[in-house]
Amino acid sequence: MAPRSSWLHRDTTVAATLERRAARAQQLAEGAADAAPLVFAAGLYRAQAEVANALAGHTLSGALDEDLPGFVSALEAIAGFAGTHGPPGLRADVDAYRSEGADRLRAWWTRSRAGRTDYLARALLRPYAEALASSGVSPAPPERPASGPGACTRCGGPAWIGWRRSGSGDEAAQRFVGCAICGSERLLGRIACAACGEGAPDKLAVFQTERHPAVRIEACDACQRYIKSIDLTVDGRAIPEVDDLCSLSMDLWASEQGYERLEPSLAGV
């Protein structure tokens, strides 16, 4: 099934969806035992919303070389926030970005578009990628696009979060994955590894805890990778990529078991 722009974008602007994510992160932070990742996410989303607002007045071609001059100065909102409020490693990345300039963004966009290779570049260009998806513009794929059934066929980005949403009528809940770069969503079979497509049930492990009843680690013993999935039938207010940050202990546990997440969360794990 072809990807479609995120359900968050429908009938609103990209900037508004980023502000909505910021509000959700702030709300969750108020009752969280470890609020730091959520507070950081809220600030990052607000900075990205500033960039999205700057992009709103531009007609985008999908060719970064053509589009970037029109919004590169606005990216300082994100770089400034990350450089001030991010962990030491991210602050060092911001210093490097300010030295390398737009060449770093062009290289990342052209080669991989994965946060695993450059978290900061993903954060900087996500508003641009979401603006493209929201307007139906598909950029040229990168040299090394993500693979597997969860990969985004719109921008070549990897899946980074999954969710289950009620089907129509008596249908069982449907399984979706969201792109880490442009936010597009795609329907994924209920029994399939989002990374390699493995469909043998005995190789697809699911892990849950009573502490986070709406969250599942969906792991594959064939490729040793996993995706985290949020059940929206448990809490319809959840925004998967934000609520993901409330269960980072599950990611740490999965790593200890030898599994690697398809794409790092906003917390970098």
C-alpha positions, -999 to 999 in steps of 0.1 A, spaced: 0 0 0 14 34 -10 22 58 19 0 87 27 8 118 47 4 114 84 -31 114 99 -18 143 120 -16 165 89 -52 162 78 -72 194 77 -43 214 94 -8 227 88 25 210 94 34 237 119 1 230 138 8 193 140 43 200 154 28 222 180 3 195 188 31 171 194 49 196 216 17 200 237 14 163 241 50 159 251 46 187 277 14 171 290 31 137 295 62 153 311 41 167 339 34 132 353 65 114 341 91 99 364 118 109 339 105 141 323 137 151 306 132 134 272 97 147 270 106 183 279 134 182 253 110 168 227 85 195 234 111 222 228 124 205 197 89 203 182 83 240 189 115 249 171 106 226 142 72 244 141 90 277 136 107 262 105 75 248 92 59 282 95 88 296 75 83 269 48 46 277 45 52 306 22 73 286 -2 65 264 -32 87 234 -27 101 214 -56 114 184 -36 150 191 -48 169 201 -17 195 221 -36 167 243 -50 146 245 -19 172 249 9 183 285 2 147 296 9 146 283 45 182 275 56 183 306 78 152 294 96 170 262 107 188 282 133 157 279 155 163 241 157 201 243 158 199 269 186 176 249 207 196 216 202 228 234 209 215 249 242 193 222 255 206 190 240 230 165 255 267 171 251 270 149 220 242 168 203 257 202 212 290 191 196 270 181 165 255 216 164 290 232 165 300 209 137 269 218 116 276 255 120 311 249 107 301 226 78 270 245 69 245 232 43 269 207 28 262 184 58 225 185 51 229 179 14 252 149 21 228 133 45 197 140 24 214 125 -7 230 95 10 208 79 37 181 100 54 184 80 85 186 94 120 210 66 129 236 82 107 229 118 116 203 126 144 208 164 140 203 164 102 170 145 107 159 170 133 168 199 110 152 186 78 121 169 92 98 200 89 109 202 52 103 165 46 68 167 63 60 198 43 68 179 11 46 149 22 18 172 32 17 188 -2 21 155 -21 56 162 -34 80 132 -34 117 139 -34 142 118 -53 152 88 -33 185 88 -14 215 67 -26 209 42 3 171 42 9 157 22 38 146 -14 29 119 -37 41 81 -34 41 81 -6 66 103 17 45 88 48 31 83 47 -6 76 84 -7 110 96 6 131 65 12 132 70 50 130 42 76 100 34 98 106 45 134 73 39 152 43 17 147 7 19 160 -25 -1 160 -57 17 152 -93 4 152 -106 -8 118 -140 -1 104 -170 -20 117 -161 -54 131 -126 -54 116 -96 -60 139 -73 -32 147 -50 -23 118 -12 -20 121 6 11 107 41 24 107 53 60 104 82 73 85 110 89 106 117 115 80 85 128 63 59 114 88 40 94 61 22 64 73 16 30 56 -5 0 65 16 -30 74 5 -66 77 -3 -78 112 24 -105 109 55 -92 93 88 -77 103 89 -40 93 126 -43 86 132 -75 67 96 -88 59 100 -120 79 66 -136 83 72 -168 103 54 -164 136 81 -183 155 107 -157 145 85 -127 154 86 -120 191 63 -96 210 73 -82 244 50 -62 267 51 -51 303 23 -43 328 39 -9 334 32 2 297 1 -18 286 -3 1 254 33 -5 242 48 -35 224 83 -43 213 78 -61 180 111 -79 174 125 -102 147 148 -130 154 157 -133 117 173 -98 115 176 -89 152 158 -56 147 126 -43 163 100 -16 161 80 -2 190 43 -1 186 16 20 204 -19 7 207 -43 36 200 -73 15 210 -60 17 246 -55 55 246 -69 74 216 -51 106 227 -17 91 222 7 104 195 29 74 189 63 91 184 57 113 215 42 86 237 71 64 227 93 85 250 74 73 281 87 37 277 124 41 270 131 14 296 117 -11 271 141 1 244 170 -4 269 157 -39 277 155 -47 239 190 -36 234 202 -58 262 186 -87 245 206 -80 214 179 -63 193 185 -31 174 158 -5 168 151 3 132 154 40 137 163 59 170 135 77 188 137 114 196 157 103 227 183 89 204 177 52 214 
